[in-house]
Amino acid sequence: MVQQKQVLKLYKNLLEKAYKFDNYNFREYAKRRIHDSFKEHKSLTKPEEIAQFYNNGINNLALLTRQSTISQMYTFDKLVVEPLKQHK
Amino acid sequence: MYRSFLRSAALVRPSIKLSQQSIRFYVTQPITKDEVITRAFDALKTVATLQESKISLESSFQKDLGLDSLDTVEALVALEEEFDLEIPDKIADEIKTVGEAVNYIYEEEQKL
């Protein structure tokens, strides 16, 4: 049985990895995708379905970890749509 | 990434040894509470479900801003990324309002 705490933890881990993408498009896509799929499956009640969704998420976390690490090996120019951070 | 680079660059304090005494040529201003608040609010605005909401220090994530448990996690991750720190689970569970989050971040920033 997957606990609510574990699901939230997975959600947090996924988001943290998503933020690590250097490329704006990848980063925003990953954030949006994680958000949307958790919202979509919010109403799951059967333990088997939740477990399946949870395991799926774990696999995706591994994928995100790999890809965001690779993403950091390359440099990307900032896009015009990206807000520039003002450093004082 | 860029931010963390700047942060680490700022932490390296070059010092020159002059007669056994090291001199630092500049000081880094500690972050002010107002700055924490503005940056925190800006970061929270990037969370999709918070874009339209009126954020204040007193507003509670779940009650006033109408976030569910997922959105609350999302808001906290946005704050973590903005300030380049990690909020441990135990403390994250206790943070219920924007003000509490800001206070925690402010205290952590003072320790740097």
N, CA and C atoms of all chains as a GROMACS GRO file, in nm:
protein
  600
    1MET      N    1   0.085  -0.120   0.000
    1MET     CA    2   0.000   0.000   0.000
    1MET      C    3   0.088   0.124   0.000
    2VAL      N    4   0.065   0.208  -0.096
    2VAL     CA    5   0.144   0.331  -0.106
    2VAL      C    6   0.079   0.440  -0.022
    3GLN      N    7   0.158   0.499   0.067
    3GLN     CA    8   0.105   0.601   0.156
    3GLN      C    9   0.105   0.738   0.087
    4GLN      N   10   0.020   0.827   0.140
    4GLN     CA   11   0.013   0.962   0.084
    4GLN      C   12   0.149   1.032   0.093
    5LYS      N   13   0.217   1.005   0.206
    5LYS     CA   14   0.348   1.066   0.227
    5LYS      C   15   0.446   1.030   0.118
    6GLN      N   16   0.442   0.900   0.079
    6GLN     CA   17   0.535   0.853  -0.025
    6GLN      C   18   0.506   0.921  -0.157
    7VAL      N   19   0.376   0.936  -0.187
    7VAL     CA   20   0.338   1.000  -0.313
    7VAL      C   21   0.388   1.145  -0.316
    8LEU      N   22   0.367   1.215  -0.203
    8LEU     CA   23   0.412   1.354  -0.197
    8LEU      C   24   0.563   1.364  -0.209
    9LYS      N   25   0.631   1.269  -0.149
    9LYS     CA   26   0.776   1.265  -0.155
    9LYS      C   27   0.823   1.246  -0.300
   10LEU      N   28   0.755   1.155  -0.368
   10LEU     CA   29   0.787   1.129  -0.509
   10LEU      C   30   0.764   1.256  -0.590
   11TYR      N   31   0.651   1.323  -0.565
   11TYR     CA   32   0.618   1.446  -0.635
   11TYR      C   33   0.726   1.551  -0.613
   12LYS      N   34   0.770   1.561  -0.489
   12LYS     CA   35   0.874   1.658  -0.455
   12LYS      C   36   1.006   1.625  -0.527
   13ASN      N   37   1.043   1.498  -0.521
   13ASN     CA   38   1.168   1.456  -0.587
   13ASN      C   39   1.164   1.483  -0.737
   14LEU      N   40   1.049   1.450  -0.798
   14LEU     CA   41   1.035   1.472  -0.941
   14LEU      C   42   1.051   1.620  -0.974
   15LEU      N   43   0.982   1.705  -0.897
   15LEU     CA   44   0.989   1.849  -0.924
   15LEU      C   45   1.130   1.903  -0.906
   16GLU      N   46   1.198   1.854  -0.801
   16GLU     CA   47   1.334   1.901  -0.778
   16GLU      C   48   1.425   1.867  -0.896
   17LYS      N   49   1.406   1.747  -0.951
   17LYS     CA   50   1.486   1.708  -1.067
   17LYS      C   51   1.448   1.793  -1.188
   18ALA      N   52   1.318   1.819  -1.203
   18ALA     CA   53   1.272   1.897  -1.318
   18ALA      C   54   1.335   2.036  -1.319
   19TYR      N   55   1.349   2.095  -1.199
   19TYR     CA   56   1.409   2.229  -1.189
   19TYR      C   57   1.555   2.229  -1.231
   20LYS      N   58   1.618   2.112  -1.232
   20LYS     CA   59   1.760   2.106  -1.259
   20LYS      C   60   1.792   2.115  -1.407
   21PHE      N   61   1.691   2.102  -1.492
   21PHE     CA   62   1.716   2.116  -1.636
   21PHE      C   63   1.766   2.256  -1.666
   22ASP      N   64   1.872   2.264  -1.745
   22ASP     CA   65   1.923   2.395  -1.782
   22ASP      C   66   1.842   2.457  -1.894
   23ASN      N   67   1.790   2.371  -1.977
   23ASN     CA   68   1.716   2.419  -2.093
   23ASN      C   69   1.573   2.456  -2.052
   24TYR      N   70   1.535   2.578  -2.086
   24TYR     CA   71   1.404   2.630  -2.046
   24TYR      C   72   1.289   2.539  -2.090
   25ASN      N   73   1.294   2.496  -2.217
   25ASN     CA   74   1.183   2.417  -2.270
   25ASN      C   75   1.170   2.283  -2.199
   26PHE      N   76   1.282   2.215  -2.177
   26PHE     CA   77   1.279   2.088  -2.106
   26PHE      C   78   1.228   2.107  -1.964
   27ARG      N   79   1.278   2.214  -1.901
   27ARG     CA   80   1.243   2.239  -1.761
   27ARG      C   81   1.092   2.263  -1.746
   28GLU      N   82   1.043   2.355  -1.828
   28GLU     CA   83   0.902   2.388  -1.818
   28GLU      C   84   0.814   2.270  -1.856
   29TYR      N   85   0.856   2.195  -1.957
   29TYR     CA   86   0.778   2.078  -1.996
   29TYR      C   87   0.772   1.976  -1.883
   30ALA      N   88   0.887   1.948  -1.824
   30ALA     CA   89   0.891   1.848  -1.717
   30ALA      C   90   0.803   1.892  -1.600
   31LYS      N   91   0.812   2.019  -1.562
   31LYS     CA   92   0.730   2.068  -1.451
   31LYS      C   93   0.582   2.054  -1.481
   32ARG      N   94   0.547   2.096  -1.603
   32ARG     CA   95   0.406   2.092  -1.644
   32ARG      C   96   0.355   1.949  -1.650
   33ARG      N   97   0.438   1.861  -1.705
   33ARG     CA   98   0.400   1.722  -1.723
   33ARG      C   99   0.378   1.654  -1.588
   34ILE      N  100   0.468   1.680  -1.493
   34ILE     CA  101   0.457   1.620  -1.360
   34ILE      C  102   0.329   1.669  -1.292
   35HIS      N  103   0.312   1.801  -1.296
   35HIS     CA  104   0.195   1.864  -1.235
   35HIS      C  105   0.066   1.803  -1.293
   36ASP      N  106   0.058   1.802  -1.424
   36ASP     CA  107  -0.065   1.756  -1.489
   36ASP      C  108  -0.094   1.610  -1.460
   37SER      N  109   0.008   1.525  -1.464
   37SER     CA  110  -0.024   1.383  -1.447
   37SER      C  111  -0.060   1.350  -1.303
   38PHE      N  112   0.000   1.422  -1.205
   38PHE     CA  113  -0.042   1.398  -1.067
   38PHE      C  114  -0.185   1.446  -1.045
   39LYS      N  115  -0.218   1.561  -1.103
   39LYS     CA  116  -0.355   1.614  -1.090
   39LYS      C  117  -0.455   1.519  -1.155
   40GLU      N  118  -0.415   1.464  -1.269
   40GLU     CA  119  -0.504   1.378  -1.344
   40GLU      C  120  -0.536   1.250  -1.266
   41HIS      N  121  -0.435   1.200  -1.192
   41HIS     CA  122  -0.453   1.075  -1.120
   41HIS      C  123  -0.485   1.094  -0.972
   42LYS      N  124  -0.524   1.216  -0.939
   42LYS     CA  125  -0.551   1.252  -0.800
   42LYS      C  126  -0.663   1.166  -0.740
   43SER      N  127  -0.761   1.130  -0.825
   43SER     CA  128  -0.881   1.063  -0.773
   43SER      C  129  -0.868   0.912  -0.769
   44LEU      N  130  -0.750   0.858  -0.798
   44LEU     CA  131  -0.732   0.713  -0.792
   44LEU      C  132  -0.760   0.663  -0.650
   45THR      N  133  -0.834   0.554  -0.641
   45THR     CA  134  -0.864   0.501  -0.508
   45THR      C  135  -0.818   0.358  -0.490
   46LYS      N  136  -0.821   0.278  -0.598
   46LYS     CA  137  -0.780   0.138  -0.586
   46LYS      C  138  -0.631   0.128  -0.558
   47PRO      N  139  -0.594   0.050  -0.455
   47PRO     CA  140  -0.453   0.039  -0.420
   47PRO      C  141  -0.365  -0.009  -0.535
   48GLU      N  142  -0.419  -0.101  -0.618
   48GLU     CA  143  -0.336  -0.151  -0.730
   48GLU      C  144  -0.306  -0.039  -0.828
   49GLU      N  145  -0.408   0.042  -0.858
   49GLU     CA  146  -0.389   0.152  -0.954
   49GLU      C  147  -0.288   0.253  -0.901
   50ILE      N  148  -0.302   0.283  -0.771
   50ILE     CA  149  -0.210   0.379  -0.710
   50ILE      C  150  -0.068   0.325  -0.717
   51ALA      N  151  -0.054   0.194  -0.684
   51ALA     CA  152   0.079   0.134  -0.686
   51ALA      C  153   0.139   0.139  -0.826
   52GLN      N  154   0.054   0.113  -0.925
   52GLN     CA  155   0.103   0.114  -1.063
   52GLN      C  156   0.150   0.254  -1.102
   53PHE      N  157   0.068   0.353  -1.068
   53PHE     CA  158   0.101   0.493  -1.098
   53PHE      C  159   0.228   0.534  -1.025
   54TYR      N  160   0.239   0.489  -0.898
   54TYR     CA  161   0.356   0.523  -0.817
   54TYR      C  162   0.484   0.465  -0.879
   55ASN      N  163   0.476   0.336  -0.918
   55ASN     CA  164   0.594   0.271  -0.977
   55ASN      C  165   0.634   0.338  -1.107
   56ASN      N  166   0.532   0.376  -1.184
   56ASN     CA  167   0.556   0.449  -1.306
   56ASN      C  168   0.634   0.577  -1.276
   57GLY      N  169   0.592   0.645  -1.170
   57GLY     CA  170   0.658   0.768  -1.129
   57GLY      C  171   0.802   0.745  -1.090
   58ILE      N  172   0.828   0.633  -1.021
   58ILE     CA  173   0.965   0.601  -0.980
   58ILE      C  174   1.054   0.584  -1.104
   59ASN      N  175   0.999   0.512  -1.206
   59ASN     CA  176   1.075   0.495  -1.330
   59ASN      C  177   1.102   0.629  -1.396
   60ASN      N  178   1.001   0.715  -1.396
   60ASN     CA  179   1.018   0.846  -1.458
   60ASN      C  180   1.118   0.931  -1.381
   61LEU      N  181   1.125   0.909  -1.249
   61LEU     CA  182   1.222   0.983  -1.169
   61LEU      C  183   1.364   0.946  -1.211
   62ALA      N  184   1.384   0.814  -1.236
   62ALA     CA  185   1.516   0.770  -1.282
   62ALA      C  186   1.548   0.834  -1.416
   63LEU      N  187   1.449   0.838  -1.503
   63LEU     CA  188   1.469   0.899  -1.635
   63LEU      C  189   1.504   1.047  -1.622
   64LEU      N  190   1.428   1.118  -1.537
   64LEU     CA  191   1.452   1.260  -1.517
   64LEU      C  192   1.592   1.286  -1.462
   65THR      N  193   1.632   1.200  -1.366
   65THR     CA  194   1.766   1.216  -1.307
   65THR      C  195   1.873   1.207  -1.415
   66ARG      N  196   1.860   1.103  -1.499
   66ARG     CA  197   1.957   1.087  -1.609
   66ARG      C  198   1.956   1.208  -1.700
   67GLN      N  199   1.836   1.244  -1.745
   67GLN     CA  200   1.828   1.348  -1.847
   67GLN      C  201   1.868   1.485  -1.795
   68SER      N  202   1.833   1.515  -1.668
   68SER     CA  203   1.870   1.648  -1.620
   68SER      C  204   2.020   1.656  -1.597
   69THR      N  205   2.082   1.542  -1.563
   69THR     CA  206   2.228   1.541  -1.548
   69THR      C  207   2.293   1.566  -1.683
   70ILE      N  208   2.243   1.497  -1.785
   70ILE     CA  209   2.297   1.516  -1.920
   70ILE      C  210   2.277   1.661  -1.963
   71SER      N  211   2.158   1.714  -1.932
   71SER     CA  212   2.126   1.852  -1.971
   71SER      C  213   2.227   1.951  -1.915
   72GLN      N  214   2.280   1.920  -1.795
   72GLN     CA  215   2.374   2.012  -1.733
   72GLN      C  216   2.513   2.007  -1.794
   73MET      N  217   2.535   1.908  -1.882
   73MET     CA  218   2.667   1.897  -1.945
   73MET      C  219   2.678   1.990  -2.065
   74TYR      N  220   2.569   2.046  -2.107
   74TYR     CA  221   2.571   2.134  -2.223
   74TYR      C  222   2.524   2.272  -2.183
   75THR      N  223   2.568   2.371  -2.257
   75THR     CA  224   2.521   2.505  -2.225
   75THR      C  225   2.409   2.544  -2.321
   76PHE      N  226   2.317   2.618  -2.269
   76PHE     CA  227   2.206   2.664  -2.351
   76PHE      C  228   2.196   2.815  -2.336
   77ASP      N  229   2.167   2.882  -2.447
   77ASP     CA  230   2.143   3.025  -2.438
   77ASP      C  231   2.007   3.046  -2.375
   78LYS      N  232   1.996   3.157  -2.307
   78LYS     CA  233   1.865   3.189  -2.250
   78LYS      C  234   1.771   3.228  -2.362
   79LEU      N  235   1.646   3.190  -2.349
   79LEU     CA  236   1.547   3.230  -2.448
   79LEU      C  237   1.491   3.366  -2.410
   80VAL      N  238   1.432   3.434  -2.510
   80VAL     CA  239   1.375   3.566  -2.480
   80VAL      C  240   1.260   3.560  -2.382
   81VAL      N  241   1.191   3.444  -2.378
   81VAL     CA  242   1.076   3.434  -2.288
   81VAL      C  243   1.117   3.415  -2.144
   82GLU      N  244   1.243   3.380  -2.121
   82GLU     CA  245   1.286   3.353  -1.984
   82GLU      C  246   1.308   3.483  -1.909
   83PRO      N  247   1.252   3.491  -1.788
   83PRO     CA  248   1.280   3.611  -1.708
   83PRO      C  249   1.426   3.609  -1.663
   84LEU      N  250   1.493   3.720  -1.678
   84LEU     CA  251   1.633   3.726  -1.636
   84LEU      C  252   1.638   3.750  -1.486
   85LYS      N  253   1.723   3.676  -1.420
   85LYS     CA  254   1.741   3.697  -1.276
   85LYS      C  255   1.828   3.819  -1.256
   86GLN      N  256   1.780   3.909  -1.173
   86GLN     CA  257   1.859   4.028  -1.142
   86GLN      C  258   1.945   3.998  -1.020
   87HIS      N  259   2.073   4.005  -1.040
   87HIS     CA  260   2.161   3.983  -0.925
   87HIS      C  261   2.214   4.117  -0.876
   88LYS      N  262   2.202   4.137  -0.747
   88LYS     CA  263   2.249   4.266  -0.695
   88LYS      C  264   2.380   4.246  -0.625
   89MET      N  265   2.128   2.682  -1.138
   89MET     CA  266   2.266   2.647  -1.172
   89MET      C  267   2.351   2.774  -1.173
   90TYR      N  268   2.301   2.870  -1.251
   90TYR     CA  269   2.368   2.999  -1.262
   90TYR      C  270   2.374   3.065  -1.126
   91ARG      N  271   2.262   3.056  -1.057
   91ARG     CA  272   2.253   3.119  -0.927
   91ARG      C  273   2.349   3.055  -0.828
   92SER      N  274   2.350   2.921  -0.831
   92SER     CA  275   2.436   2.853  -0.735
   92SER      C  276   2.582   2.882  -0.764
   93PHE      N  277   2.612   2.906  -0.893
   93PHE     CA  278   2.749   2.942  -0.928
   93PHE      C  279   2.785   3.076  -0.866
   94LEU      N  280   2.692   3.171  -0.880
   94LEU     CA  281   2.718   3.303  -0.824
   94LEU      C  282   2.735   3.295  -0.673
   95ARG      N  283   2.646   3.215  -0.612
   95ARG     CA  284   2.651   3.200  -0.468
   95ARG      C  285   2.788   3.148  -0.424
   96SER      N  286   2.834   3.043  -0.493
   96SER     CA  287   2.962   2.986  -0.451
   96SER      C  288   3.076   3.082  -0.480
   97ALA      N  289   3.059   3.162  -0.588
   97ALA     CA  290   3.162   3.259  -0.620
   97ALA      C  291   3.169   3.366  -0.510
   98ALA      N  292   3.049   3.400  -0.459
   98ALA     CA  293   3.045   3.504  -0.358
   98ALA      C  294   3.105   3.457  -0.226
   99LEU      N  295   3.100   3.324  -0.206
   99LEU     CA  296   3.148   3.271  -0.078
   99LEU      C  297   3.300   3.263  -0.073
  100VAL      N  298   3.360   3.258  -0.191
  100VAL     CA  299   3.506   3.253  -0.193
  100VAL      C  300   3.556   3.393  -0.164
  101ARG      N  301   3.615   3.408  -0.049
  101ARG     CA  302   3.659   3.542  -0.013
  101ARG      C  303   3.810   3.549  -0.026
  102PRO      N  304   3.855   3.614  -0.129
  102PRO     CA  305   3.999   3.620  -0.146
  102PRO      C  306   4.061   3.702  -0.034
  103SER      N  307   4.167   3.655   0.019
  103SER     CA  308   4.232   3.731   0.124
  103SER      C  309   4.381   3.736   0.097
  104ILE      N  310   4.441   3.839   0.135
  104ILE     CA  311   4.584   3.856   0.112
  104ILE      C  312   4.654   3.856   0.248
  105LYS      N  313   4.760   3.778   0.257
  105LYS     CA  314   4.831   3.773   0.384
  105LYS      C  315   4.926   3.891   0.394
  106LEU      N  316   4.898   3.978   0.487
  106LEU     CA  317   4.987   4.090   0.512
  106LEU      C  318   5.029   4.080   0.657
  107SER      N  319   5.153   4.058   0.676
  107SER     CA  320   5.210   4.044   0.810
  107SER      C  321   5.121   3.959   0.901
  108GLN      N  322   5.101   3.836   0.861
  108GLN     CA  323   5.026   3.737   0.939
  108GLN      C  324   4.881   3.773   0.960
  109GLN      N  325   4.833   3.878   0.896
  109GLN     CA  326   4.695   3.917   0.918
  109GLN      C  327   4.624   3.918   0.784
  110SER      N  328   4.512   3.844   0.777
  110SER     CA  329   4.443   3.842   0.648
  110SER      C  330   4.340   3.953   0.642
  111ILE      N  331   4.335   4.018   0.529
  111ILE     CA  332   4.243   4.130   0.513
  111ILE      C  333   4.142   4.095   0.405
  112ARG      N  334   4.018   4.117   0.437
  112ARG     CA  335   3.915   4.097   0.337
  112ARG      C  336   3.879   4.234   0.282
  113PHE      N  337   3.872   4.242   0.149
  113PHE     CA  338   3.851   4.374   0.091
  113PHE      C  339   3.706   4.413   0.070
  114TYR      N  340   3.618   4.321   0.098
  114TYR     CA  341   3.477   4.358   0.085
  114TYR      C  342   3.395   4.273   0.179
  115VAL      N  343   3.272   4.320   0.205
  115VAL     CA  344   3.181   4.237   0.284
  115VAL      C  345   3.058   4.208   0.199
  116THR      N  346   2.998   4.091   0.221
  116THR     CA  347   2.871   4.065   0.155
  116THR      C  348   2.761   4.105   0.250
  117GLN      N  349   2.672   4.187   0.199
  117GLN     CA  350   2.559   4.231   0.279
  117GLN      C  351   2.471   4.112   0.312
  118PRO      N  352   2.432   4.097   0.439
  118PRO     CA  353   2.336   3.991   0.467
  118PRO      C  354   2.203   4.025   0.402
  119ILE      N  355   2.132   3.921   0.361
  119ILE     CA  356   2.005   3.943   0.293
  119ILE      C  357   1.904   4.001   0.392
  120THR      N  358   1.826   4.098   0.346
  120THR     CA  359   1.728   4.159   0.436
  120THR      C  360   1.596   4.083   0.428
  121LYS      N  361   1.518   4.101   0.532
  121LYS     CA  362   1.389   4.032   0.537
  121LYS      C  363   1.300   4.074   0.419
  122ASP      N  364   1.303   4.204   0.385
  122ASP     CA  365   1.221   4.252   0.273
  122ASP      C  366   1.258   4.182   0.144
  123GLU      N  367   1.389   4.163   0.127
  123GLU     CA  368   1.436   4.098   0.005
  123GLU      C  369   1.386   3.955   0.000
  124VAL      N  370   1.394   3.886   0.116
  124VAL     CA  371   1.344   3.749   0.122
  124VAL      C  372   1.196   3.747   0.082
  125ILE      N  373   1.120   3.844   0.135
  125ILE     CA  374   0.977   3.846   0.110
  125ILE      C  375   0.949   3.868  -0.039
  126THR      N  376   1.015   3.968  -0.100
  126THR     CA  377   0.987   3.994  -0.242
  126THR      C  378   1.027   3.876  -0.328
  127ARG      N  379   1.145   3.819  -0.300
  127ARG     CA  380   1.188   3.705  -0.382
  127ARG      C  381   1.097   3.586  -0.362
  128ALA      N  382   1.052   3.566  -0.237
  128ALA     CA  383   0.963   3.453  -0.209
  128ALA      C  384   0.831   3.470  -0.283
  129PHE      N  385   0.777   3.592  -0.281
  129PHE     CA  386   0.650   3.616  -0.350
  129PHE      C  387   0.666   3.594  -0.500
  130ASP      N  388   0.777   3.644  -0.556
  130ASP     CA  389   0.801   3.625  -0.700
  130ASP      C  390   0.808   3.477  -0.734
  131ALA      N  391   0.878   3.401  -0.647
  131ALA     CA  392   0.893   3.257  -0.673
  131ALA      C  393   0.758   3.188  -0.665
  132LEU      N  394   0.677   3.230  -0.568
  132LEU     CA  395   0.546   3.166  -0.552
  132LEU      C  396   0.456   3.196  -0.671
  133LYS      N  397   0.476   3.313  -0.734
  133LYS     CA  398   0.395   3.351  -0.849
  133LYS      C  399   0.421   3.259  -0.968
  134THR      N  400   0.538   3.191  -0.968
  134THR     CA  401   0.567   3.102  -1.082
  134THR      C  402   0.489   2.972  -1.071
  135VAL      N  403   0.433   2.944  -0.954
  135VAL     CA  404   0.352   2.824  -0.939
  135VAL      C  405   0.216   2.848  -1.005
  136ALA      N  406   0.180   2.760  -1.098
  136ALA     CA  407   0.063   2.783  -1.182
  136ALA      C  408  -0.062   2.816  -1.103
  137THR      N  409  -0.087   2.740  -0.995
  137THR     CA  410  -0.211   2.759  -0.921
  137THR      C  411  -0.211   2.886  -0.835
  138LEU      N  412  -0.093   2.950  -0.823
  138LEU     CA  413  -0.086   3.069  -0.736
  138LEU      C  414  -0.083   3.198  -0.816
  139GLN      N  415  -0.080   3.186  -0.950
  139GLN     CA  416  -0.060   3.304  -1.032
  139GLN      C  417  -0.164   3.413  -1.007
  140GLU      N  418  -0.287   3.370  -0.985
  140GLU     CA  419  -0.395   3.467  -0.972
  140GLU      C  420  -0.419   3.507  -0.827
  141SER      N  421  -0.363   3.430  -0.733
  141SER     CA  422  -0.400   3.454  -0.593
  141SER      C  423  -0.327   3.574  -0.534
  142LYS      N  424  -0.390   3.632  -0.435
  142LYS     CA  425  -0.327   3.741  -0.361
  142LYS      C  426  -0.248   3.680  -0.246
  143ILE      N  427  -0.117   3.689  -0.256
  143ILE     CA  428  -0.033   3.628  -0.153
  143ILE      C  429   0.000   3.733  -0.048
  144SER      N  430  -0.016   3.696   0.076
  144SER     CA  431   0.034   3.781   0.184
  144SER      C  432   0.103   3.691   0.285
  145LEU      N  433   0.172   3.753   0.379
  145LEU     CA  434   0.248   3.673   0.475
  145LEU      C  435   0.157   3.586   0.561
  146GLU      N  436   0.034   3.634   0.583
  146GLU     CA  437  -0.054   3.560   0.673
  146GLU      C  438  -0.126   3.446   0.601
  147SER      N  439  -0.127   3.450   0.468
  147SER     CA  440  -0.211   3.352   0.400
  147SER      C  441  -0.159   3.210   0.418
  148SER      N  442  -0.254   3.124   0.451
  148SER     CA  443  -0.221   2.983   0.470
  148SER      C  444  -0.233   2.912   0.336
  149PHE      N  445  -0.136   2.825   0.307
  149PHE     CA  446  -0.133   2.760   0.175
  149PHE      C  447  -0.264   2.687   0.147
  150GLN      N  448  -0.308   2.609   0.246
  150GLN     CA  449  -0.423   2.524   0.219
  150GLN      C  450  -0.556   2.596   0.239
  151LYS      N  451  -0.563   2.680   0.345
  151LYS     CA  452  -0.692   2.742   0.375
  151LYS      C  453  -0.719   2.864   0.286
  152ASP      N  454  -0.626   2.961   0.288
  152ASP     CA  455  -0.653   3.086   0.217
  152ASP      C  456  -0.627   3.076   0.067
  153LEU      N  457  -0.519   3.007   0.032
  153LEU     CA  458  -0.483   3.004  -0.109
  153LEU      C  459  -0.548   2.886  -0.182
  154GLY      N  460  -0.614   2.800  -0.107
  154GLY     CA  461  -0.687   2.691  -0.168
  154GLY      C  462  -0.601   2.586  -0.237
  155LEU      N  463  -0.483   2.563  -0.185
  155LEU     CA  464  -0.396   2.463  -0.246
  155LEU      C  465  -0.423   2.326  -0.186
  156ASP      N  466  -0.408   2.221  -0.267
  156ASP     CA  467  -0.412   2.087  -0.208
  156ASP      C  468  -0.270   2.047  -0.170
  157SER      N  469  -0.256   1.924  -0.120
  157SER     CA  470  -0.125   1.883  -0.069
  157SER      C  471  -0.018   1.886  -0.180
  158LEU      N  472  -0.059   1.852  -0.303
  158LEU     CA  473   0.038   1.853  -0.414
  158LEU      C  474   0.088   1.996  -0.441
  159ASP      N  475  -0.008   2.091  -0.446
  159ASP     CA  476   0.031   2.230  -0.475
  159ASP      C  477   0.121   2.286  -0.366
  160THR      N  478   0.093   2.247  -0.241
  160THR     CA  479   0.176   2.296  -0.131
  160THR      C  480   0.320   2.251  -0.150
  161VAL      N  481   0.336   2.123  -0.185
  161VAL     CA  482   0.470   2.071  -0.212
  161VAL      C  483   0.535   2.151  -0.325
  162GLU      N  484   0.454   2.179  -0.428
  162GLU     CA  485   0.506   2.252  -0.543
  162GLU      C  486   0.554   2.392  -0.503
  163ALA      N  487   0.474   2.458  -0.420
  163ALA     CA  488   0.511   2.592  -0.374
  163ALA      C  489   0.641   2.588  -0.296
  164LEU      N  490   0.656   2.487  -0.210
  164LEU     CA  491   0.777   2.478  -0.128
  164LEU      C  492   0.899   2.448  -0.215
  165VAL      N  493   0.881   2.364  -0.317
  165VAL     CA  494   0.994   2.335  -0.407
  165VAL      C  495   1.034   2.462  -0.481
  166ALA      N  496   0.935   2.541  -0.524
  166ALA     CA  497   0.966   2.668  -0.591
  166ALA      C  498   1.049   2.758  -0.500
  167LEU      N  499   1.014   2.762  -0.371
  167LEU     CA  500   1.090   2.843  -0.276
  167LEU      C  501   1.230   2.788  -0.256
  168GLU      N  502   1.240   2.654  -0.246
  168GLU     CA  503   1.370   2.592  -0.229
  168GLU      C  504   1.463   2.629  -0.344
  169GLU      N  505   1.408   2.624  -0.466
  169GLU     CA  506   1.491   2.651  -0.582
  169GLU      C  507   1.532   2.797  -0.587
  170GLU      N  508   1.439   2.886  -0.549
  170GLU     CA  509   1.469   3.029  -0.554
  170GLU      C  510   1.584   3.062  -0.457
  171PHE      N  511   1.582   3.003  -0.338
  171PHE     CA  512   1.681   3.037  -0.238
  171PHE      C  513   1.793   2.936  -0.228
  172ASP      N  514   1.789   2.835  -0.315
  172ASP     CA  515   1.898   2.740  -0.323
  172ASP      C  516   1.922   2.671  -0.188
  173LEU      N  517   1.814   2.629  -0.125
  173LEU     CA  518   1.830   2.556   0.000
  173LEU      C  519   1.734   2.438   0.000
  174GLU      N  520   1.750   2.352   0.096
  174GLU     CA  521   1.660   2.239   0.106
  174GLU      C  522   1.584   2.246   0.237
  175ILE      N  523   1.452   2.238   0.226
  175ILE     CA  524   1.371   2.238   0.347
  175ILE      C  525   1.348   2.092   0.385
  176PRO      N  526   1.398   2.049   0.502
  176PRO     CA  527   1.381   1.908   0.541
  176PRO      C  528   1.232   1.875   0.558
  177ASP      N  529   1.197   1.750   0.534
  177ASP     CA  530   1.056   1.708   0.536
  177ASP      C  531   0.986   1.746   0.666
  178LYS      N  532   1.058   1.725   0.778
  178LYS     CA  533   0.996   1.752   0.908
  178LYS      C  534   0.950   1.896   0.918
  179ILE      N  535   1.036   1.989   0.874
  179ILE     CA  536   1.002   2.131   0.882
  179ILE      C  537   0.897   2.164   0.777
  180ALA      N  538   0.911   2.103   0.659
  180ALA     CA  539   0.814   2.131   0.552
  180ALA      C  540   0.673   2.094   0.595
  181ASP      N  541   0.661   1.987   0.673
  181ASP     CA  542   0.528   1.946   0.720
  181ASP      C  543   0.466   2.050   0.812
  182GLU      N  544   0.551   2.122   0.883
  182GLU     CA  545   0.499   2.218   0.980
  182GLU      C  546   0.470   2.354   0.919
  183ILE      N  547   0.525   2.379   0.800
  183ILE     CA  548   0.503   2.509   0.737
  183ILE      C  549   0.362   2.513   0.678
  184LYS      N  550   0.280   2.601   0.734
  184LYS     CA  551   0.141   2.609   0.689
  184LYS      C  552   0.110   2.740   0.620
  185THR      N  553   0.186   2.846   0.654
  185THR     CA  554   0.158   2.975   0.594
  185THR      C  555   0.281   3.028   0.521
  186VAL      N  556   0.256   3.127   0.434
  186VAL     CA  557   0.366   3.189   0.360
  186VAL      C  558   0.465   3.252   0.458
  187GLY      N  559   0.412   3.315   0.562
  187GLY     CA  560   0.497   3.381   0.661
  187GLY      C  561   0.593   3.284   0.729
  188GLU      N  562   0.543   3.166   0.763
  188GLU     CA  563   0.629   3.066   0.827
  188GLU      C  564   0.743   3.024   0.735
  189ALA      N  565   0.709   3.008   0.607
  189ALA     CA  566   0.811   2.971   0.509
  189ALA      C  567   0.916   3.080   0.500
  190VAL      N  568   0.870   3.207   0.490
  190VAL     CA  569   0.962   3.320   0.480
  190VAL      C  570   1.053   3.327   0.602
  191ASN      N  571   0.994   3.307   0.722
  191ASN     CA  572   1.075   3.310   0.844
  191ASN      C  573   1.183   3.204   0.843
  192TYR      N  574   1.144   3.083   0.800
  192TYR     CA  575   1.241   2.974   0.798
  192TYR      C  576   1.356   3.008   0.703
  193ILE      N  577   1.319   3.057   0.583
  193ILE     CA  578   1.422   3.090   0.484
  193ILE      C  579   1.514   3.199   0.536
  194TYR      N  580   1.453   3.301   0.600
  194TYR     CA  581   1.531   3.413   0.652
  194TYR      C  582   1.632   3.363   0.755
  195GLU      N  583   1.586   3.276   0.845
  195GLU     CA  584   1.677   3.224   0.947
  195GLU      C  585   1.790   3.142   0.885
  196GLU      N  586   1.756   3.063   0.783
  196GLU     CA  587   1.858   2.982   0.717
  196GLU      C  588   1.961   3.071   0.647
  197GLU      N  589   1.912   3.179   0.585
  197GLU     CA  590   2.003   3.269   0.512
  197GLU      C  591   2.099   3.338   0.608
  198GLN      N  592   2.054   3.364   0.730
  198GLN     CA  593   2.140   3.430   0.827
  198GLN      C  594   2.257   3.341   0.868
  199LYS      N  595   2.234   3.209   0.858
  199LYS     CA  596   2.338   3.116   0.903
  199LYS      C  597   2.455   3.109   0.805
  200LEU      N  598   2.430   3.154   0.680
  200LEU     CA  599   2.535   3.142   0.578
  200LEU      C  600   2.653   3.235   0.608
   0.00000   0.00000   0.00000
